[in-house]
Amino acid sequence: MVAELLTYNEVCTQLGRHQSVRCTPVPDPLCLPDKLNTTLRGREVEEGNPAHGERFLIYSCQGGRLQVFCADTELAVLYQTEYVIYGGTFETAPDSAYQVYMVHGFRDSESAAGLGTTA
């Protein structure tokens, strides 16, 4: 059986199309659009669902220069974790951030994560 793989340009075209549908433009990273303050899950579920409107941006200060992102469901799991691993990176931070800082909690072999950025 021979399968024909997509070319690099075809993959880029499909990713661009997907990004334009799923991604919200952020003209000013220090002032996020309201749509990005809610998880994707919180935007897509029915209104009666407990995850409806679930927040994603849980803390912002210094004019948006310090932001903490974590879904409420993952935050609840993080509180109940057996242990926590954390670390930051400067090299893979987006242009709008000086540093990305991650917190992972592990419980029953599953991970819950929180993310912070500093600009």
Backbone atoms as SQL, in Angstrom:
CREATE TABLE atoms (id INTEGER PRIMARY KEY, chain TEXT, resi INTEGER, resn TEXT, atom TEXT, x REAL, y REAL, z REAL);
INSERT INTO atoms VALUES
  (1, 'A', 1, 'MET', 'N', 0.846, -1.175, 0.000),
  (2, 'A', 1, 'MET', 'CA', 0.000, 0.000, 0.000),
  (3, 'A', 1, 'MET', 'C', 0.894, 1.242, 0.000),
  (4, 'A', 2, 'VAL', 'N', 0.640, 2.120, -0.911),
  (5, 'A', 2, 'VAL', 'CA', 1.423, 3.340, -1.031),
  (6, 'A', 2, 'VAL', 'C', 0.517, 4.521, -0.716),
  (7, 'A', 3, 'ALA', 'N', 0.967, 5.361, 0.197),
  (8, 'A', 3, 'ALA', 'CA', 0.199, 6.558, 0.554),
  (9, 'A', 3, 'ALA', 'C', 0.943, 7.778, 0.045),
  (10, 'A', 4, 'GLU', 'N', 0.221, 8.727, -0.433),
  (11, 'A', 4, 'GLU', 'CA', 0.837, 9.952, -0.921),
  (12, 'A', 4, 'GLU', 'C', 0.828, 10.988, 0.199),
  (13, 'A', 5, 'LEU', 'N', 2.004, 11.422, 0.592),
  (14, 'A', 5, 'LEU', 'CA', 2.128, 12.411, 1.661),
  (15, 'A', 5, 'LEU', 'C', 1.954, 13.816, 1.106),
  (16, 'A', 6, 'LEU', 'N', 1.494, 14.698, 1.943),
  (17, 'A', 6, 'LEU', 'CA', 1.334, 16.090, 1.553),
  (18, 'A', 6, 'LEU', 'C', 2.696, 16.753, 1.427),
  (19, 'A', 7, 'THR', 'N', 2.788, 17.718, 0.536),
  (20, 'A', 7, 'THR', 'CA', 4.025, 18.479, 0.407),
  (21, 'A', 7, 'THR', 'C', 4.092, 19.498, 1.538),
  (22, 'A', 8, 'TYR', 'N', 5.254, 20.064, 1.739),
  (23, 'A', 8, 'TYR', 'CA', 5.453, 21.078, 2.777),
  (24, 'A', 8, 'TYR', 'C', 4.502, 22.258, 2.568),
  (25, 'A', 9, 'ASN', 'N', 4.376, 22.719, 1.329),
  (26, 'A', 9, 'ASN', 'CA', 3.496, 23.861, 1.031),
  (27, 'A', 9, 'ASN', 'C', 2.033, 23.524, 1.303),
  (28, 'A', 10, 'GLU', 'N', 1.627, 22.278, 1.010),
  (29, 'A', 10, 'GLU', 'CA', 0.244, 21.877, 1.287),
  (30, 'A', 10, 'GLU', 'C', -0.027, 21.851, 2.789),
  (31, 'A', 11, 'VAL', 'N', 0.938, 21.374, 3.563),
  (32, 'A', 11, 'VAL', 'CA', 0.795, 21.358, 5.016),
  (33, 'A', 11, 'VAL', 'C', 0.707, 22.785, 5.547),
  (34, 'A', 12, 'CYS', 'N', 1.582, 23.681, 5.055),
  (35, 'A', 12, 'CYS', 'CA', 1.548, 25.088, 5.491),
  (36, 'A', 12, 'CYS', 'C', 0.217, 25.741, 5.162),
  (37, 'A', 13, 'THR', 'N', -0.326, 25.451, 3.990),
  (38, 'A', 13, 'THR', 'CA', -1.623, 26.012, 3.593),
  (39, 'A', 13, 'THR', 'C', -2.723, 25.533, 4.526),
  (40, 'A', 14, 'GLN', 'N', -2.734, 24.240, 4.836),
  (41, 'A', 14, 'GLN', 'CA', -3.754, 23.709, 5.730),
  (42, 'A', 14, 'GLN', 'C', -3.617, 24.266, 7.147),
  (43, 'A', 15, 'LEU', 'N', -2.389, 24.383, 7.629),
  (44, 'A', 15, 'LEU', 'CA', -2.184, 24.961, 8.962),
  (45, 'A', 15, 'LEU', 'C', -2.630, 26.415, 9.006),
  (46, 'A', 16, 'GLY', 'N', -2.327, 27.171, 7.959),
  (47, 'A', 16, 'GLY', 'CA', -2.761, 28.568, 7.890),
  (48, 'A', 16, 'GLY', 'C', -4.272, 28.685, 7.896),
  (49, 'A', 17, 'ARG', 'N', -4.927, 27.801, 7.166),
  (50, 'A', 17, 'ARG', 'CA', -6.391, 27.800, 7.119),
  (51, 'A', 17, 'ARG', 'C', -6.954, 27.462, 8.506),
  (52, 'A', 18, 'HIS', 'N', -6.373, 26.464, 9.156),
  (53, 'A', 18, 'HIS', 'CA', -6.810, 26.078, 10.498),
  (54, 'A', 18, 'HIS', 'C', -6.586, 27.221, 11.485),
  (55, 'A', 19, 'GLN', 'N', -5.437, 27.873, 11.389),
  (56, 'A', 19, 'GLN', 'CA', -5.112, 28.969, 12.307),
  (57, 'A', 19, 'GLN', 'C', -6.072, 30.137, 12.126),
  (58, 'A', 20, 'SER', 'N', -6.433, 30.440, 10.895),
  (59, 'A', 20, 'SER', 'CA', -7.332, 31.573, 10.670),
  (60, 'A', 20, 'SER', 'C', -8.726, 31.309, 11.216),
  (61, 'A', 21, 'VAL', 'N', -9.122, 30.040, 11.299),
  (62, 'A', 21, 'VAL', 'CA', -10.441, 29.689, 11.829),
  (63, 'A', 21, 'VAL', 'C', -10.417, 29.599, 13.346),
  (64, 'A', 22, 'ARG', 'N', -9.375, 28.985, 13.922),
  (65, 'A', 22, 'ARG', 'CA', -9.326, 28.691, 15.352),
  (66, 'A', 22, 'ARG', 'C', -8.642, 29.756, 16.195),
  (67, 'A', 23, 'CYS', 'N', -7.817, 30.588, 15.603),
  (68, 'A', 23, 'CYS', 'CA', -7.016, 31.535, 16.381),
  (69, 'A', 23, 'CYS', 'C', -7.612, 32.934, 16.334),
  (70, 'A', 24, 'THR', 'N', -7.589, 33.578, 17.474),
  (71, 'A', 24, 'THR', 'CA', -8.074, 34.950, 17.585),
  (72, 'A', 24, 'THR', 'C', -6.881, 35.893, 17.478),
  (73, 'A', 25, 'PRO', 'N', -6.930, 36.864, 16.575),
  (74, 'A', 25, 'PRO', 'CA', -5.808, 37.808, 16.470),
  (75, 'A', 25, 'PRO', 'C', -5.643, 38.610, 17.768),
  (76, 'A', 26, 'VAL', 'N', -4.403, 38.865, 18.121),
  (77, 'A', 26, 'VAL', 'CA', -4.091, 39.628, 19.332),
  (78, 'A', 26, 'VAL', 'C', -3.221, 40.809, 18.912),
  (79, 'A', 27, 'PRO', 'N', -3.849, 41.949, 18.570),
  (80, 'A', 27, 'PRO', 'CA', -3.064, 43.098, 18.122),
  (81, 'A', 27, 'PRO', 'C', -2.166, 43.660, 19.223),
  (82, 'A', 28, 'ASP', 'N', -2.623, 43.602, 20.474),
  (83, 'A', 28, 'ASP', 'CA', -1.829, 44.114, 21.597),
  (84, 'A', 28, 'ASP', 'C', -1.761, 43.040, 22.677),
  (85, 'A', 29, 'PRO', 'N', -0.612, 42.347, 22.811),
  (86, 'A', 29, 'PRO', 'CA', -0.510, 41.259, 23.783),
  (87, 'A', 29, 'PRO', 'C', -0.711, 41.704, 25.233),
  (88, 'A', 30, 'LEU', 'N', -0.595, 42.987, 25.514),
  (89, 'A', 30, 'LEU', 'CA', -0.808, 43.465, 26.876),
  (90, 'A', 30, 'LEU', 'C', -2.277, 43.705, 27.174),
  (91, 'A', 31, 'CYS', 'N', -3.118, 43.619, 26.145),
  (92, 'A', 31, 'CYS', 'CA', -4.560, 43.799, 26.312),
  (93, 'A', 31, 'CYS', 'C', -5.263, 42.707, 25.500),
  (94, 'A', 32, 'LEU', 'N', -5.467, 41.557, 26.129),
  (95, 'A', 32, 'LEU', 'CA', -6.051, 40.419, 25.427),
  (96, 'A', 32, 'LEU', 'C', -7.525, 40.644, 25.124),
  (97, 'A', 33, 'PRO', 'N', -7.989, 40.173, 23.960),
  (98, 'A', 33, 'PRO', 'CA', -9.422, 40.230, 23.657),
  (99, 'A', 33, 'PRO', 'C', -10.206, 39.389, 24.669),
  (100, 'A', 34, 'ASP', 'N', -11.433, 39.799, 24.966),
  (101, 'A', 34, 'ASP', 'CA', -12.268, 39.079, 25.935),
  (102, 'A', 34, 'ASP', 'C', -12.411, 37.604, 25.585),
  (103, 'A', 35, 'LYS', 'N', -12.438, 37.294, 24.296),
  (104, 'A', 35, 'LYS', 'CA', -12.610, 35.911, 23.847),
  (105, 'A', 35, 'LYS', 'C', -11.498, 35.019, 24.397),
  (106, 'A', 36, 'LEU', 'N', -10.288, 35.557, 24.576),
  (107, 'A', 36, 'LEU', 'CA', -9.156, 34.753, 25.038),
  (108, 'A', 36, 'LEU', 'C', -9.072, 34.661, 26.562),
  (109, 'A', 37, 'ASN', 'N', -9.966, 35.309, 27.257),
  (110, 'A', 37, 'ASN', 'CA', -10.012, 35.175, 28.713),
  (111, 'A', 37, 'ASN', 'C', -10.773, 33.924, 29.135),
  (112, 'A', 38, 'THR', 'N', -11.362, 33.223, 28.167),
  (113, 'A', 38, 'THR', 'CA', -12.154, 32.022, 28.405),
  (114, 'A', 38, 'THR', 'C', -11.502, 30.861, 27.666),
  (115, 'A', 39, 'THR', 'N', -11.553, 29.656, 28.254),
  (116, 'A', 39, 'THR', 'CA', -10.987, 28.496, 27.582),
  (117, 'A', 39, 'THR', 'C', -11.762, 28.175, 26.318),
  (118, 'A', 40, 'LEU', 'N', -11.109, 27.489, 25.405),
  (119, 'A', 40, 'LEU', 'CA', -11.777, 27.047, 24.183),
  (120, 'A', 40, 'LEU', 'C', -12.948, 26.134, 24.553),
  (121, 'A', 41, 'ARG', 'N', -12.730, 25.267, 25.521),
  (122, 'A', 41, 'ARG', 'CA', -13.800, 24.379, 26.005),
  (123, 'A', 41, 'ARG', 'C', -14.963, 25.217, 26.536),
  (124, 'A', 42, 'GLY', 'N', -14.656, 26.280, 27.281),
  (125, 'A', 42, 'GLY', 'CA', -15.685, 27.132, 27.859),
  (126, 'A', 42, 'GLY', 'C', -16.482, 27.906, 26.834),
  (127, 'A', 43, 'ARG', 'N', -15.872, 28.119, 25.657),
  (128, 'A', 43, 'ARG', 'CA', -16.579, 28.828, 24.582),
  (129, 'A', 43, 'ARG', 'C', -17.421, 27.892, 23.730),
  (130, 'A', 44, 'GLU', 'N', -17.063, 26.597, 23.698),
  (131, 'A', 44, 'GLU', 'CA', -17.710, 25.686, 22.763),
  (132, 'A', 44, 'GLU', 'C', -18.832, 24.846, 23.368),
  (133, 'A', 45, 'VAL', 'N', -18.904, 24.733, 24.702),
  (134, 'A', 45, 'VAL', 'CA', -19.937, 23.880, 25.304),
  (135, 'A', 45, 'VAL', 'C', -21.249, 24.642, 25.459),
  (136, 'A', 46, 'GLU', 'N', -22.306, 23.880, 25.647),
  (137, 'A', 46, 'GLU', 'CA', -23.638, 24.463, 25.826),
  (138, 'A', 46, 'GLU', 'C', -23.697, 25.287, 27.113),
  (139, 'A', 47, 'GLU', 'N', -24.643, 26.184, 27.193),
  (140, 'A', 47, 'GLU', 'CA', -24.749, 27.091, 28.337),
  (141, 'A', 47, 'GLU', 'C', -24.996, 26.380, 29.665),
  (142, 'A', 48, 'GLY', 'N', -25.660, 25.251, 29.685),
  (143, 'A', 48, 'GLY', 'CA', -25.925, 24.540, 30.930),
  (144, 'A', 48, 'GLY', 'C', -24.737, 23.722, 31.433),
  (145, 'A', 49, 'ASN', 'N', -23.724, 23.549, 30.614),
  (146, 'A', 49, 'ASN', 'CA', -22.553, 22.754, 30.970),
  (147, 'A', 49, 'ASN', 'C', -21.731, 23.481, 32.031),
  (148, 'A', 50, 'PRO', 'N', -21.212, 22.767, 33.054),
  (149, 'A', 50, 'PRO', 'CA', -20.418, 23.421, 34.105),
  (150, 'A', 50, 'PRO', 'C', -19.161, 24.120, 33.580),
  (151, 'A', 51, 'ALA', 'N', -18.644, 23.674, 32.432),
  (152, 'A', 51, 'ALA', 'CA', -17.435, 24.293, 31.872),
  (153, 'A', 51, 'ALA', 'C', -17.747, 25.537, 31.037),
  (154, 'A', 52, 'HIS', 'N', -19.036, 25.857, 30.849),
  (155, 'A', 52, 'HIS', 'CA', -19.403, 27.025, 30.037),
  (156, 'A', 52, 'HIS', 'C', -18.828, 28.306, 30.661),
  (157, 'A', 53, 'GLY', 'N', -18.126, 29.073, 29.864),
  (158, 'A', 53, 'GLY', 'CA', -17.553, 30.338, 30.330),
  (159, 'A', 53, 'GLY', 'C', -16.343, 30.165, 31.229),
  (160, 'A', 54, 'GLU', 'N', -15.736, 28.982, 31.226),
  (161, 'A', 54, 'GLU', 'CA', -14.589, 28.722, 32.098),
  (162, 'A', 54, 'GLU', 'C', -13.453, 29.696, 31.786),
  (163, 'A', 55, 'ARG', 'N', -12.965, 30.360, 32.802),
  (164, 'A', 55, 'ARG', 'CA', -11.923, 31.366, 32.602),
  (165, 'A', 55, 'ARG', 'C', -10.586, 30.708, 32.273),
  (166, 'A', 56, 'PHE', 'N', -9.767, 31.430, 31.539),
  (167, 'A', 56, 'PHE', 'CA', -8.422, 30.977, 31.195),
  (168, 'A', 56, 'PHE', 'C', -7.380, 31.939, 31.755),
  (169, 'A', 57, 'LEU', 'N', -7.617, 33.225, 31.614),
  (170, 'A', 57, 'LEU', 'CA', -6.737, 34.233, 32.211),
  (171, 'A', 57, 'LEU', 'C', -7.194, 34.407, 33.657),
  (172, 'A', 58, 'ILE', 'N', -6.389, 33.902, 34.603),
  (173, 'A', 58, 'ILE', 'CA', -6.833, 33.965, 35.995),
  (174, 'A', 58, 'ILE', 'C', -6.219, 35.132, 36.758),
  (175, 'A', 59, 'TYR', 'N', -5.185, 35.740, 36.185),
  (176, 'A', 59, 'TYR', 'CA', -4.562, 36.864, 36.882),
  (177, 'A', 59, 'TYR', 'C', -3.805, 37.720, 35.875),
  (178, 'A', 60, 'SER', 'N', -3.943, 39.024, 36.003),
  (179, 'A', 60, 'SER', 'CA', -3.207, 39.953, 35.157),
  (180, 'A', 60, 'SER', 'C', -2.933, 41.210, 35.970),
  (181, 'A', 61, 'CYS', 'N', -1.693, 41.660, 35.950),
  (182, 'A', 61, 'CYS', 'CA', -1.354, 42.889, 36.665),
  (183, 'A', 61, 'CYS', 'C', -0.229, 43.597, 35.920),
  (184, 'A', 62, 'GLN', 'N', 0.190, 44.697, 36.432),
  (185, 'A', 62, 'GLN', 'CA', 1.240, 45.524, 35.832),
  (186, 'A', 62, 'GLN', 'C', 0.890, 45.887, 34.389),
  (187, 'A', 63, 'GLY', 'N', -0.353, 46.236, 34.171),
  (188, 'A', 63, 'GLY', 'CA', -0.791, 46.627, 32.834),
  (189, 'A', 63, 'GLY', 'C', -0.733, 45.501, 31.823),
  (190, 'A', 64, 'GLY', 'N', -0.914, 44.263, 32.267),
  (191, 'A', 64, 'GLY', 'CA', -0.870, 43.112, 31.377),
  (192, 'A', 64, 'GLY', 'C', 0.520, 42.528, 31.219),
  (193, 'A', 65, 'ARG', 'N', 1.503, 43.084, 31.922),
  (194, 'A', 65, 'ARG', 'CA', 2.873, 42.584, 31.785),
  (195, 'A', 65, 'ARG', 'C', 3.114, 41.296, 32.552),
  (196, 'A', 66, 'LEU', 'N', 2.266, 40.981, 33.512),
  (197, 'A', 66, 'LEU', 'CA', 2.317, 39.700, 34.214),
  (198, 'A', 66, 'LEU', 'C', 0.953, 39.054, 34.063),
  (199, 'A', 67, 'GLN', 'N', 0.922, 37.907, 33.410),
  (200, 'A', 67, 'GLN', 'CA', -0.339, 37.222, 33.166),
  (201, 'A', 67, 'GLN', 'C', -0.202, 35.768, 33.591),
  (202, 'A', 68, 'VAL', 'N', -1.258, 35.238, 34.201),
  (203, 'A', 68, 'VAL', 'CA', -1.285, 33.840, 34.625),
  (204, 'A', 68, 'VAL', 'C', -2.480, 33.186, 33.950),
  (205, 'A', 69, 'PHE', 'N', -2.213, 32.103, 33.227),
  (206, 'A', 69, 'PHE', 'CA', -3.240, 31.373, 32.501),
  (207, 'A', 69, 'PHE', 'C', -3.389, 29.983, 33.077),
  (208, 'A', 70, 'CYS', 'N', -4.625, 29.589, 33.360),
  (209, 'A', 70, 'CYS', 'CA', -4.909, 28.227, 33.801),
  (210, 'A', 70, 'CYS', 'C', -6.429, 28.070, 33.828),
  (211, 'A', 71, 'ALA', 'N', -6.909, 26.965, 33.292),
  (212, 'A', 71, 'ALA', 'CA', -8.339, 26.686, 33.363),
  (213, 'A', 71, 'ALA', 'C', -8.706, 26.327, 34.797),
  (214, 'A', 72, 'ASP', 'N', -9.914, 26.663, 35.202),
  (215, 'A', 72, 'ASP', 'CA', -10.359, 26.367, 36.564),
  (216, 'A', 72, 'ASP', 'C', -10.295, 24.876, 36.881),
  (217, 'A', 73, 'THR', 'N', -10.631, 24.035, 35.902),
  (218, 'A', 73, 'THR', 'CA', -10.598, 22.592, 36.149),
  (219, 'A', 73, 'THR', 'C', -9.167, 22.121, 36.402),
  (220, 'A', 74, 'GLU', 'N', -8.201, 22.635, 35.646),
  (221, 'A', 74, 'GLU', 'CA', -6.807, 22.256, 35.863),
  (222, 'A', 74, 'GLU', 'C', -6.279, 22.840, 37.166),
  (223, 'A', 75, 'LEU', 'N', -6.739, 24.024, 37.528),
  (224, 'A', 75, 'LEU', 'CA', -6.320, 24.634, 38.790),
  (225, 'A', 75, 'LEU', 'C', -6.801, 23.805, 39.978),
  (226, 'A', 76, 'ALA', 'N', -8.018, 23.278, 39.888),
  (227, 'A', 76, 'ALA', 'CA', -8.540, 22.417, 40.958),
  (228, 'A', 76, 'ALA', 'C', -7.698, 21.153, 41.091),
  (229, 'A', 77, 'VAL', 'N', -7.288, 20.580, 39.961),
  (230, 'A', 77, 'VAL', 'CA', -6.425, 19.394, 39.997),
  (231, 'A', 77, 'VAL', 'C', -5.056, 19.767, 40.552),
  (232, 'A', 78, 'LEU', 'N', -4.552, 20.932, 40.188),
  (233, 'A', 78, 'LEU', 'CA', -3.242, 21.374, 40.669),
  (234, 'A', 78, 'LEU', 'C', -3.211, 21.474, 42.194),
  (235, 'A', 79, 'TYR', 'N', -4.311, 21.903, 42.787),
  (236, 'A', 79, 'TYR', 'CA', -4.399, 21.989, 44.250),
  (237, 'A', 79, 'TYR', 'C', -4.335, 20.611, 44.915),
  (238, 'A', 80, 'GLN', 'N', -4.718, 19.576, 44.202),
  (239, 'A', 80, 'GLN', 'CA', -4.779, 18.237, 44.772),
  (240, 'A', 80, 'GLN', 'C', -3.601, 17.352, 44.354),
  (241, 'A', 81, 'THR', 'N', -2.586, 17.923, 43.747),
  (242, 'A', 81, 'THR', 'CA', -1.497, 17.115, 43.217),
  (243, 'A', 81, 'THR', 'C', -0.609, 16.549, 44.310),
  (244, 'A', 82, 'GLU', 'N', 0.038, 15.461, 43.949),
  (245, 'A', 82, 'GLU', 'CA', 0.981, 14.825, 44.860),
  (246, 'A', 82, 'GLU', 'C', 2.295, 15.598, 44.908),
  (247, 'A', 83, 'TYR', 'N', 2.720, 16.109, 43.777),
  (248, 'A', 83, 'TYR', 'CA', 3.923, 16.937, 43.724),
  (249, 'A', 83, 'TYR', 'C', 3.828, 17.905, 42.554),
  (250, 'A', 84, 'VAL', 'N', 4.641, 18.940, 42.591),
  (251, 'A', 84, 'VAL', 'CA', 4.617, 20.005, 41.593),
  (252, 'A', 84, 'VAL', 'C', 6.016, 20.165, 41.014),
  (253, 'A', 85, 'ILE', 'N', 6.066, 20.354, 39.706),
  (254, 'A', 85, 'ILE', 'CA', 7.310, 20.649, 39.005),
  (255, 'A', 85, 'ILE', 'C', 7.117, 21.997, 38.331),
  (256, 'A', 86, 'TYR', 'N', 8.106, 22.858, 38.415),
  (257, 'A', 86, 'TYR', 'CA', 7.973, 24.171, 37.795),
  (258, 'A', 86, 'TYR', 'C', 9.296, 24.571, 37.164),
  (259, 'A', 87, 'GLY', 'N', 9.192, 25.498, 36.232),
  (260, 'A', 87, 'GLY', 'CA', 10.386, 26.006, 35.575),
  (261, 'A', 87, 'GLY', 'C', 10.014, 27.082, 34.580),
  (262, 'A', 88, 'GLY', 'N', 10.996, 27.834, 34.169),
  (263, 'A', 88, 'GLY', 'CA', 10.768, 28.925, 33.228),
  (264, 'A', 88, 'GLY', 'C', 11.729, 28.848, 32.077),
  (265, 'A', 89, 'THR', 'N', 11.397, 29.552, 31.022),
  (266, 'A', 89, 'THR', 'CA', 12.267, 29.609, 29.861),
  (267, 'A', 89, 'THR', 'C', 12.255, 31.012, 29.284),
  (268, 'A', 90, 'PHE', 'N', 13.408, 31.435, 28.853),
  (269, 'A', 90, 'PHE', 'CA', 13.532, 32.712, 28.163),
  (270, 'A', 90, 'PHE', 'C', 13.634, 32.484, 26.658),
  (271, 'A', 91, 'GLU', 'N', 14.199, 31.362, 26.261),
  (272, 'A', 91, 'GLU', 'CA', 14.498, 31.114, 24.857),
  (273, 'A', 91, 'GLU', 'C', 13.258, 30.877, 24.003),
  (274, 'A', 92, 'THR', 'N', 12.229, 30.237, 24.538),
  (275, 'A', 92, 'THR', 'CA', 11.050, 29.927, 23.732),
  (276, 'A', 92, 'THR', 'C', 9.868, 30.836, 24.043),
  (277, 'A', 93, 'ALA', 'N', 10.120, 31.934, 24.703),
  (278, 'A', 93, 'ALA', 'CA', 9.038, 32.879, 25.005),
  (279, 'A', 93, 'ALA', 'C', 8.614, 33.593, 23.719),
  (280, 'A', 94, 'PRO', 'N', 7.319, 33.876, 23.575),
  (281, 'A', 94, 'PRO', 'CA', 6.883, 34.644, 22.402),
  (282, 'A', 94, 'PRO', 'C', 7.453, 36.062, 22.446),
  (283, 'A', 95, 'ASP', 'N', 7.411, 36.747, 21.319),
  (284, 'A', 95, 'ASP', 'CA', 7.969, 38.102, 21.227),
  (285, 'A', 95, 'ASP', 'C', 7.357, 39.047, 22.248),
  (286, 'A', 96, 'SER', 'N', 6.102, 38.808, 22.609),
  (287, 'A', 96, 'SER', 'CA', 5.412, 39.708, 23.533),
  (288, 'A', 96, 'SER', 'C', 5.761, 39.434, 24.993),
  (289, 'A', 97, 'ALA', 'N', 6.511, 38.369, 25.268),
  (290, 'A', 97, 'ALA', 'CA', 6.827, 38.007, 26.647),
  (291, 'A', 97, 'ALA', 'C', 8.328, 37.932, 26.851),
  (292, 'A', 98, 'TYR', 'N', 8.739, 38.284, 28.044),
  (293, 'A', 98, 'TYR', 'CA', 10.143, 38.182, 28.420),
  (294, 'A', 98, 'TYR', 'C', 10.458, 36.762, 28.861),
  (295, 'A', 99, 'GLN', 'N', 9.521, 36.139, 29.563),
  (296, 'A', 99, 'GLN', 'CA', 9.720, 34.798, 30.085),
  (297, 'A', 99, 'GLN', 'C', 8.391, 34.059, 30.123),
  (298, 'A', 100, 'VAL', 'N', 8.456, 32.756, 29.912),
  (299, 'A', 100, 'VAL', 'CA', 7.303, 31.881, 30.095),
  (300, 'A', 100, 'VAL', 'C', 7.637, 30.970, 31.260),
  (301, 'A', 101, 'TYR', 'N', 6.717, 30.860, 32.202),
  (302, 'A', 101, 'TYR', 'CA', 6.924, 30.082, 33.417),
  (303, 'A', 101, 'TYR', 'C', 5.814, 29.048, 33.507),
  (304, 'A', 102, 'MET', 'N', 6.166, 27.786, 33.646),
  (305, 'A', 102, 'MET', 'CA', 5.175, 26.721, 33.683),
  (306, 'A', 102, 'MET', 'C', 5.162, 26.047, 35.047),
  (307, 'A', 103, 'VAL', 'N', 3.981, 25.641, 35.485),
  (308, 'A', 103, 'VAL', 'CA', 3.812, 24.863, 36.705),
  (309, 'A', 103, 'VAL', 'C', 3.024, 23.619, 36.323),
  (310, 'A', 104, 'HIS', 'N', 3.571, 22.442, 36.636),
  (311, 'A', 104, 'HIS', 'CA', 2.899, 21.173, 36.373),
  (312, 'A', 104, 'HIS', 'C', 2.674, 20.457, 37.688),
  (313, 'A', 105, 'GLY', 'N', 1.477, 19.979, 37.887),
  (314, 'A', 105, 'GLY', 'CA', 1.182, 19.146, 39.041),
  (315, 'A', 105, 'GLY', 'C', 0.818, 17.758, 38.553),
  (316, 'A', 106, 'PHE', 'N', 1.239, 16.737, 39.272),
  (317, 'A', 106, 'PHE', 'CA', 0.966, 15.362, 38.868),
  (318, 'A', 106, 'PHE', 'C', 0.158, 14.651, 39.946),
  (319, 'A', 107, 'ARG', 'N', -0.902, 14.004, 39.487),
  (320, 'A', 107, 'ARG', 'CA', -1.771, 13.241, 40.390),
  (321, 'A', 107, 'ARG', 'C', -2.282, 12.035, 39.623),
  (322, 'A', 108, 'ASP', 'N', -2.112, 10.871, 40.182),
  (323, 'A', 108, 'ASP', 'CA', -2.548, 9.628, 39.533),
  (324, 'A', 108, 'ASP', 'C', -2.018, 9.528, 38.104),
  (325, 'A', 109, 'SER', 'N', -0.756, 9.877, 37.920),
  (326, 'A', 109, 'SER', 'CA', -0.054, 9.803, 36.631),
  (327, 'A', 109, 'SER', 'C', -0.609, 10.747, 35.575),
  (328, 'A', 110, 'GLU', 'N', -1.388, 11.744, 35.956),
  (329, 'A', 110, 'GLU', 'CA', -1.891, 12.727, 35.008),
  (330, 'A', 110, 'GLU', 'C', -1.363, 14.093, 35.395),
  (331, 'A', 111, 'SER', 'N', -1.203, 14.945, 34.392),
  (332, 'A', 111, 'SER', 'CA', -0.614, 16.256, 34.610),
  (333, 'A', 111, 'SER', 'C', -1.663, 17.358, 34.479),
  (334, 'A', 112, 'ALA', 'N', -1.529, 18.368, 35.299),
  (335, 'A', 112, 'ALA', 'CA', -2.310, 19.602, 35.164),
  (336, 'A', 112, 'ALA', 'C', -1.287, 20.724, 35.107),
  (337, 'A', 113, 'ALA', 'N', -1.526, 21.712, 34.267),
  (338, 'A', 113, 'ALA', 'CA', -0.522, 22.741, 34.069),
  (339, 'A', 113, 'ALA', 'C', -1.099, 24.137, 34.252),
  (340, 'A', 114, 'GLY', 'N', -0.257, 25.042, 34.700),
  (341, 'A', 114, 'GLY', 'CA', -0.540, 26.461, 34.737),
  (342, 'A', 114, 'GLY', 'C', 0.563, 27.159, 33.976),
  (343, 'A', 115, 'LEU', 'N', 0.298, 28.334, 33.466),
  (344, 'A', 115, 'LEU', 'CA', 1.280, 29.029, 32.637),
  (345, 'A', 115, 'LEU', 'C', 1.272, 30.499, 33.007),
  (346, 'A', 116, 'GLY', 'N', 2.447, 31.049, 33.169),
  (347, 'A', 116, 'GLY', 'CA', 2.575, 32.478, 33.436),
  (348, 'A', 116, 'GLY', 'C', 3.511, 33.098, 32.425),
  (349, 'A', 117, 'THR', 'N', 3.291, 34.346, 32.077),
  (350, 'A', 117, 'THR', 'CA', 4.201, 35.064, 31.187),
  (351, 'A', 117, 'THR', 'C', 4.531, 36.408, 31.812),
  (352, 'A', 118, 'THR', 'N', 5.730, 36.870, 31.568),
  (353, 'A', 118, 'THR', 'CA', 6.120, 38.223, 31.996),
  (354, 'A', 118, 'THR', 'C', 6.640, 38.954, 30.768),
  (355, 'A', 119, 'ALA', 'N', 6.213, 40.184, 30.612),
  (356, 'A', 119, 'ALA', 'CA', 6.648, 40.979, 29.462),
  (357, 'A', 119, 'ALA', 'C', 7.687, 41.980, 29.898);
